[in-house]
Each structure stands twice: as structure tokens, then as C-alpha cells.
Amino acid sequence: MSIADNIRAFQQELAGTRCRLVAVSKTHPVELIQEAYDAGQRLFGENRVQELTAKQPELPADIEWHLIGHLQTNKVKYIAPFVHTIQSIDSLKLLLEVERQAAKHQRQIRVLLQFHIADEETKFGLSWEEAETMLRDAAVQQLQHVRIAGVMGIATNTDDESKLRQEFGTLRGYFERLKAEFFNNNQEFSEISMGMSGDFRLAIEEGSTLIRVGSAIFGSRAYPA
Ligand SMILES: *Cc1c(COP(=O)(O)O)cnc(C)c1O
């Protein structure tokens, strides 16, 4: 199966659902990203700022770039001119810096709140309480260049289906509670980003609207990311 074949298989799999594919291109060269683009893929995800800023100018301007990895506040400025969605918002400080940089460039940047749903200690993300506290902050009510569009989570790296379903269900539950408490009349708040190469089918069954898939499209990565 070529990259183009893989993209077409995902297009078929997602047809008629409300779930979209973010092709995770980290570690892969622009030639392979172009191949996916030529097969019709437009949403791409990268987890490192330096890699994203190096690739973006080499590729078509209508790609919707998603930053999916941990983002340091001092690096927001490098991606603010072009990034479409930052999926990894995990602090108020970061959110306010995205607002500041987006304003500088007179742009809107879409963001997702990243929640910690996995067992692993090391995975970044907010707890429910942290998210609530953040959204109650007066500064968040006044955001003008940031649109909070939903939630993102990374499940535990496991084959245990019931555990994965439970974690995906937890994230969907957070989404629904936030929607009810903070975004009731906001059509924009609509995304649940969950599911990767190993677990995207379960994630779709549990309500994912954005799956982030790398190795099932591009093959295994030459070096870990
Ligand atoms: C690398 C990565 C993915 C894609 O992982 P695959 O298993 O290759 O599909 C998804 N989400 C995040 C946050 C990642 O860093």
C-alpha cells in the first residue's frame, strides 16, 4: 500500500461520519507529505515547532497545520503566522500567549484543550479541575483571536480495549460537560480529538471527530518522536 492508497482507504472509512483525519507527518520528509496532499489530504499534524516551521514553507499553502505536541510558551511566536489549530493547550499562560501572538498577526487561531486521560505519568494535559479553573478566568472570556474548539487526549498505549474505551469515554464526557457549562451556544466548540494508528476505530466508535494517524499512513518512523 502506498501513502496515496492509505489516504484513500481513510477517506472511504470516514465517508459519512463526522470524523476527519489529521495525517501525522512528524519525522517524515516533505516529499511524502506532498504525496498525501496529492491524494486529497489537507489536515496535517506535527508535534515539534522546529520541524513544523521548516516544513510549512515547502508545502502547499492551503494545508491546515495542527500542532499536536507539547508547546512551550516561548515558541508560540514561530507558528502563530500560519498554524490553523493548536491541539495541545495545557495552561492558561499558553492560551494567553497564543492570543497575544495571534493578535500580532491579526489572525484567528483555533485551539483544543488537552486533557490527561492516560495512565502514564509523563503525558501532558489538564485535569478536569484545572480546565474549569482556567475557563473561569476573566481573561479567557475576553479572548478575541483564539477560538476554543474542543478537547484532545492521548490514551494509554495498550491493547486493552475496555481500558481504551474507558479513556475515550472520559474525554468525551469532559467535552460534554464543558459544552454544557461554558460553550452552550457556541457552534465552534465541536471537536473531540482522539484516536491514533492503533486505536482510531475504537475512538471513532466513542465519538472522535479528529483522529490523529501517523504510522498507519506513512509507515513506521525512522526515529522516535
Ligand atoms: C505521533 C502522534 C500521533 C500519531 O501516532 P501513530 O501511532 O503513528 O498514529 C498522534 N497523536 C500525537 C499527539 C502524536 O504525538
The ligand as a Tripos MOL2 file, in Angstrom:
@<TRIPOS>MOLECULE
LIG
   15    15     1     0     0
SMALL
NO_CHARGES

@<TRIPOS>ATOM
      1 C1          2.7910   10.7280   16.9390 C.3       1 LIG1
      2 C2          1.4590   11.1360   17.4390 C.ar      1 LIG1
      3 C3          0.2750   10.5890   16.8890 C.ar      1 LIG1
      4 C4          0.2590    9.5320   15.7920 C.3       1 LIG1
      5 O1          0.7730    8.3250   16.2440 O.3       1 LIG1
      6 P1          0.6790    6.9870   15.3450 P.3       1 LIG1
      7 O2          0.6700    5.8930   16.3310 O.co2     1 LIG1
      8 O3          1.8840    6.9880   14.4610 O.co2     1 LIG1
      9 O4         -0.5770    7.0530   14.5580 O.co2     1 LIG1
     10 C5         -0.9340   11.0420   17.3730 C.ar      1 LIG1
     11 N1         -1.0120   11.9800   18.3570 N.ar      1 LIG1
     12 C6          0.0870   12.5200   18.8950 C.ar      1 LIG1
     13 C7         -0.0620   13.5460   19.9600 C.3       1 LIG1
     14 C8          1.3510   12.1190   18.4620 C.ar      1 LIG1
     15 O5          2.4490   12.6730   19.0180 O.3       1 LIG1
@<TRIPOS>BOND
     1     1     2 1
     2     2     3 ar
     3     2    14 ar
     4     3     4 1
     5     3    10 ar
     6     4     5 1
     7     5     6 1
     8     6     7 2
     9     6     8 1
    10     6     9 1
    11    10    11 ar
    12    11    12 ar
    13    12    13 1
    14    12    14 ar
    15    14    15 1
@<TRIPOS>SUBSTRUCTURE
     1 LIG1         1 GROUP 0 **** ****
